[in-house]
């Protein structure tokens, strides 16, 4: 029997949209995360984030296919507060409950591992003047980590 992707186990596109919506709301409610999330906000941010996470977690292709460098570049060079990454991860983990995603430990562990890895990658380009290489492939995340 083949194990479903994290995307499928979560509940597909609708679950990703609920997660992105809940995560965005938590970021806006956080005094540190609020600033970057409330300024220069694209009105399509939440559905785009949902599609991006969906594809990374094993869902269908999206407008973000092949755009990983662009996603990282949007967040590069911000010189963020030291605890921004930890707050982002905590908001994501709490948003899993807010969005009603499955609460089984293997799923939650895989999702926590993904968001920690993704946040660490984004934060690695946080220093002012950081440049993201072109052509980085969109990551894929499985139950066992990078796939």
Order of alpha helices (4+ residues) and beta strands (2+ residues): alpha-alpha-alpha-alpha-alpha-alpha-alpha-beta-beta
